[in-house]
Structure formats: structure tokens, C-alpha cells
Amino acid sequence: MSARRLSGGLALLAVGATLLACSPSPQPAPPGESAVPSATPSPSTAAPTPSEPLCADLVDAMGQSEQIAQLFMLGIDIASGEVDSSTLNLMDDTGVGNVLLLGNSELGVAGVSDLAQTLRNSSPQPGGVDLMIATDQEGGQVQRLQGTGFPDMPSAAEQAQLSDAELRSRAEEWGEALKQAGVDYNLAPVADVVPADRVDSNEPIGVLQRGYGSDPEVVKEKAQAFVNGMHDAEIATSVKHFPGLGLVEGNTDLEADVTDTETTAEDLQTFTGYENLSSVMVSSAVYTQMDPDHPAVYSREIVTGTLRIGLAFDKVIISDDLGIAESAAAVDEVDRGAAFLAAGGDLVINADPDSLAAMMEGVRRRAAEDPGFATTIPDKATRVLELKAETGRAKCQPGRQPASTPEG
């Protein structure tokens, strides 16, 4: 098993595996994207000045390849405490707009801060834009960044025992450590609901104590408190794993065709109605009651029809990892990013540096072949820049022109 597999994407294998995403077949690209108003808009953490352009204007000033680079997040294993030169060269060559720190690191705040600066120096970005750095800092067995300056974080199961006010305060403390370390974006909290009688059989969430419980109202309250605390510390967040991994048994990192036969569009209360939320992450399981033919990350029915339109979510939709998952191997690596974007997603996680350039090229190729798909790229890049603006990594104001053709 490779070091990348042990570092994982977004769940846990031993102390660091991933919940990953794949699709048996890409779906047709939409003719355009709608600008559906967010159900719960929140102000940017970093208040724009009157002289700052709209984020859409920064995107318009980019070439298409630069826009596509903003739609990718490269997973980098930092367990060794450093980044190899080949990865730094890859960042320089591709201009990838975002990085995900993987592997359980003991560098401490000062060490991660130094590493973050090295990464930012290695990835050229368009004018007004900086590299955004993310990590998985949920607590318990999924706390990527540890060492001096990073408080120990209890598991979500333990966090659920705190009052909402105490959890918000603690989350702000955890977020402040991330901010000091140069990290902008926490791919947390988990909003999956695991029934009490399935905790021991639910490998991705229940077994690892990553969930806030079996009561959807409690899960939503605790997830909101966590989001609020991170927001107070100027850290962006992502609830995951839409539309939920609480009713599956297998881990999508290790198994293909992990399937949920029960969840419907009526069972999504823990993924909607948040304040201060920056993004939603989509899982790679198959949901037979919603789209039996495609994993969620590649389902236009789920990503666009349910999340973007049905729940009126107009912020960033991010994938689970598309790089090293067992299930991702069902689709050629060059097509995976394009397939997620065509389904309605905005930001592609790829924890495999070896396939990043090919996956980005796949998006460029699809854009060249499909003008309808190409028209969606600026809107997606604008959403990503608006997320960056929340944490000061883009000097722009939220706002974009309405699309001429609704997505769907």
C-alpha cells in the first residue's frame, strides 16, 4: 500500500485513509449554468474594499487553462515533513489553484506555516489570486495536522456531547491554529447521520466515530456550531458527504460500488440551511433511490438536480478524491475531473500527483469538444474565487452575471 493511500483524501484507513470518488461513465455537459441564489448566503470573512473587482472579473481576465487550474485541488502527503521537488515542479507547471495537505503530520503550527509558504511560492497564480490550502481537521482519528500549537481535537462523537456554544468556541480555537499555520479551508464537518443500530457496521463514519450521532436535528446543530466556530476564525468549511454515508457499510476508498438503497431527496436535512458554510462535498457512493446508474459525484441528477437546484445551493460543490480511490479506477483518469464538473461540481480533489496533469488536460479536451461544457467553466472558477475571497486568498468581491441558459 502506497504512502499516498495511507495519507488518504477525506476519510481514514488505519490513521489516514480516504473516502474517494469515481464514476462508470461521464455524463453530458450542461448547456450552461444557472446562478441560483444561495438559500443561506453569508458575508465574506475578508471584507472587500470598494476598489476590489468582482471575482467574475478576475476570472474573465484569465485564460481558459488558468480558469481550469482554479478548479483543481492537489492532494500532497506531508507526513514526512516536506514536499518533494517533483511535486513542487508539478505545481509550477500546472498552476494548480488549491492544495490539500494529507498524511498525519507532527510539524506543529510553525512547521506547517513554513511548508505552506513553500507551496505558495511554488504555484504561480493569476493576478489577485493566491494558492488556497486545505486539510481534513475533523477531530479524533481524522486530525491531519498535529504537533506544537495544534490543540488535540476530540472525535465528532465526543464533540456532540458539548453544548453548541462550547463547540463553537472550541472550533474557533481549532480554526485559529489552522489560520496561524497558513491553512485556509477545513474539509469538515461530517454531516452524515448513522442510525444507532448501524454504528458498528458503518465503516466510513460510525466505526471511526466521525459523526455527531443518529438524530438528524442534533447532527445539524453540532455541524452548524462547528461551521460557525471555523467561520469565526476565518476558516472556510465543507459539510460532507452529500447526500450521506450514514446508511452504507463499505468504505469507498477500498471498495467499488458502495451503495445506499434507502436515501432519497427527502432525507437531506443535515446538508441544507447552513449559515456561514463555504461548500458541500459530494460522496462517491451510489444512491439507488436518487440515481441508480451513477455514483453521486458523477450524477447530474444528484449534483445539479438535487443540490444545486433543488436545495438552491450556489456555493462551491467539491468532490471527494478522484485520484487514488479504488472506485475511481472504473473511469480513465483523464476523464474523471471533467465528469464531475459536467455533473455540476466546481472543485476537483485529486490526491494523485501523477495523474493531475492528465486530468486537467481531460477538462481542456472536453471543453474543446463541447462548447456547452466550456461555457460552464468561468462560473465554476468564479465560485472558487469567491470561496478564496472568504479567507483573503483572492482580492475580489462576490458576484457574477446571471447565466443566459439555466443549468440542468
N, C-alpha and C positions, 0 to 999 in steps of 0.2 A: 504494500500500500504506500503510495507516494506521500511526500511531505505535504503536497497541496491537498490531498484527500484528508489528511489529518487536520490541516488548518481549516478546511471546510469553508462553506459560504455562510449559511444562516441558521443551521441547527447544530447538532452535536453528534460526533462519532467518538466514543470514549470521552475525551475532553474537548473535542473541537471538530465535529463533522458538520455537514451542511444539509439543509433542505433545499433541493435543487429543482430545476425545471426542464421540461422537454416537450416535444410535440411530434406526433407521427407525420404531420404534413402541414406546411404553411398554408394560410388561408388568403383569399383575395384581399388586396389592399382596398381601403375605403376611398371613395372619390374625393373626400375632403374631411375636415374635422370641424365639429361644432364647438362654439365657445359657450358651453353650458355653465351658467353661474354656479359657483360652489354653494352647497347647502349651508356651510358654516365657514364663511370667509374670516380670515384673521389678518390683522395688520402685520406687515413685515417687522421683524425684530430690529433690523437696522433701518431706521427711518431715512427715506431718501431725501435729498436736498432738491430744491426746485430746479437746479441745473442738470440733474441726472436725467438721461434719456429713458424712454420706455425700454423694458427688456426686449420687446419685439423689435425695437430699432437697432439694438446691438446685434440681434440675430440677423436682421436684414443686411447688416454691414458685413456679415461673414460669407465666405464661400460655402458651397454645399458640404464639402469634406469637413470643414470646421464645424458646421452645424451637426453633422453626424457624430463627430468626435465628442460633442457635448452629451450625446445620448448613450454613452457607454461608461461603465464603472469597472475598472480593472481590479480584480482581487489580487492582493500581494501578501505572501506569507512573510510575517516579520518575527516569527518565533526565534529565529537565530539572532535577532537584534540588529540586522542590517538588510539592505536591499542589494541584490547582485547587479553588476554593471549591465548585464543583458536586459534586465527589466527597466533600468533607467534609460537605456538606449531605445527600448521599445516605446516608452512614454514620450521621448523626444521625437521619435519618428512619426508616431500616430497623433500626438497632441491630445491624447485621451483626456476628457474633461473632468474625470472623477476617479477616485481610488478608494478601495475598501481594504482596510487593514485586517488581515486574517492571521490565524495562529495565536496561541495564548502567549502573550509577551510579558516579561517581567522587567521591561525597560524603565518603568516609572514615568511620571509626567515629564520630567526633564528629558529623558531619553527619547520618548515618543515625539516631543516637541522638536528635537533636533532632527529626527528622522522625517517628520512632516515637512520641515523646511527643505531638506534634501529633495524630497519628492516634488515640492513646488518649484524648486529651481530646475527640475529635470523635465518639466512638462510645459512647453510653450502654449500659452492661451491667447485667444483673441483680445483685442483692446477692451478694457473694462471688466475683464473676467479673470478669475483666479481658479486654480485647481481646488475642487471640493474633496474633502477626506471624510470617509465614513468608517464605522466599525459596528460590531454587534456587542452592545454592552447592556444585556438584559438583567444579569444577576445570576447568582447560583453557579451552575456549571457552564453558563454562557456569559462569561465576562472576559472578553479578549484582552483588554488592557489592564495590567496589574502592576504591582510594584509600588515604590515610594510615591506618595501623592494621590494614588487611586484608592479611594475607600473600598473596603470589601462590600460587595452588594449581595444581599440575601436573594434567594430564588424568588420568582414571582409568587409561588405558593406561600412563601413566608411574607412577602410584601403585602399580600392580600389580607393579612392579619392586622396591618396598620390602618389607622384612620386615613381618610382621604387627605386631610390636611397634613398629617405626618408624612404620608407617602409623597405628596407634592414637595414638601420641604426636603426630604431625603433625596428625591430625584433631582432637585435643583443642585444639591451638593454634588451628586454624581456627575451632573452635567457640567458644573463649573470645573471639575477636574478635566473633563474632556476638552473644554474650551481652552484651558491653560496648556493642554498638550497639543493644541493646534488641530483638533478634530472638530468637525462641523456638524456631523449628521449621524445620529444613532438609529440603526435599523431595529427599532424596538418601539413599543412593547408588543408582546404577543396578545392577540385578542381572540384566540381560538378558545372555544368552550368544550371542555371534555366532561361528559357525564360521569358522575361519581363511580358508577359501576364499570367504567371503561378506562379508568386511570392507569391500571396496571397493564392493559393491553395496547394502549395508545403510545406507540414508540416515539413519535416525534415531539410530543408535548407532555403527556401525562407522566410517562416513566421518568422524564428528566425534570419534572416539577417546573416547567416553563410557563404554565398557565395560572390564571388568577382564580380558577375554580369552575364549578359546574352550573352556577347561576348566572345567566346572561346579564342581568342587571348589575350584579356585583362585578363581573368581569369588565363591563363597560365603565363603571365608576372608577375602578382601580386603574384601568388603562388611561382614562381621561386624566386622573391625578398624575400619573407618570408623565404623560404628554405635557401637562401644564408645568410640571417642575422642570422638565428639559427646556421648554419654551422660556421659562424664567431665566434660564442660564444661556439663552440664545443658541440652543442646540436644536436642529431640525430632527423630526421623528418620522417613523413609519409604522403604522399598525400592520400586523401580519397574522396569518397568511390567508388572504381573501381567496375564496369565500369560507375558509375554515378548515383546519386539520384535526378538529376535535373528534371526528367520527371515523377516522381511518385507523388502520393498525400499522401498516408498514411505513418506513422512512423513505421518502422519495429520493434521498441520496443513494440509497443502497438497492432499491428495487424499482423496476419499471412497473407501470400500470397500477400504481397505488390508487384505489378507487373509493369514493364516497357515494353510496347508493341512496342516501337519505336527504342531504341538504338541498333546500330549494331557495328560491329568491325571497321567500318569506322568512328565512331564518338568519338574517344578516344584521341583526340589531347591534351587534358589538363592533361593526365596521362602519357605522354611519352616524352622523350627527355630532362629530367632534368639534371642539374649539381648538384653535392653535395647532392643528395637525398639518404636517407638511406633505405626507404621501401615504399611499397604501401599497403594500406588497402583495403580489398575486402568487398563489401556490402552483405547483406543478401536478397536483393530483387531478384525477378525472372525476367529474361530478355528474353522475348519470341522469339526475333529475333536472339538470340545467343544460348540459351539453354532453351527451354520451360519446361523442366522436372525437373530442379533443381535450387534452389537458387544459386546465384553466388558463395557463399563460399563453396559450395559442388559440383561445376561444373568443371570437368576436362576440358571441352571444353573452359570455360572462364579462369580458373586459369592457367592451364598448356598450353592449346592450344593457347589462345589469349595473355595472359600477359607474361608467361614465354618464350614461343617460338615465337609467332607472334610479340611481341614487344621487344623480346630479353632482358627481364628484369631479371637479375641474382642476384639481392639483395633480402633482406627479403620480403616475402609476408606475411602479418599479417591479421588475421581475425578481423571482428567486433566481439563483445562479443558473446560468445556461452553459457553463464551461466544462465542469468536471462531473456532473451528475451521471449516474448510470442511465437514468431515464433520458437524458439529453442525447445519448448516442443514437437514438432512433431517428434523429434528423441530422443531416450533414452539418458540420459545424459552420460552414459558410452561410447557411440559411437560417440559423436559429435566431439571431438578432432581428433580422427582417421579419420573421414570422411573428415574433412578439410585438414588434412595432405595428405590423399590419393588423394585429388583433385589437389595437388601440392603446398599447402601452407606450411609455415615454422613455424609460431609463433601463438599460440592459446591464445586468451584472454578469461579468464573465470572470470566473476565478481561475481561468487557464490562460496565462500569458501567451502560451504557444499558439493559441487559436484567435487571439484578439484581432490581429491584422486581417485575417481571413474573414472573420465575422463582420468587421467594419466594411470590408470590400463587398461582402454579400449585400449589405444595405445599399451601398453605392450602385451596385449592379441592378438591384431591384428597382431603385429609383430611376435608373436609365431606361429600364424596360417598361416601367409602369408609371406614366405621368400622374395618375391619381394618387399613387403611393407617394410620389415625390412631393406633391403639394402638402402633405401632412407633416413633413419634416420640420419646417420652420415653426409651426405651432408647438410641436413637441419640444424643440430646443428652447422655445420661449418659456414653457412651463419649467424646464430645468433651470434656466437662468433666474426665474422668479424664486425658485427654491434657494438657489445660491444667494440671491439678494437678501433672503431672510437672515443669513448668517454673515453677511458682509463680503461674500466671495464673488459678488457681481455688483458693479456700480450702476444700478438701474432701478426703475420703478416698475411695479407690476402693471400689466395692461397689455392688451393685444387687440388687433382689429378683429371683428366678427368674421368667421369663415363664410365664404359665399355659398358653400354647399354643406349642409349638415352631415356629420359623420354618421354612418350606420347603414 
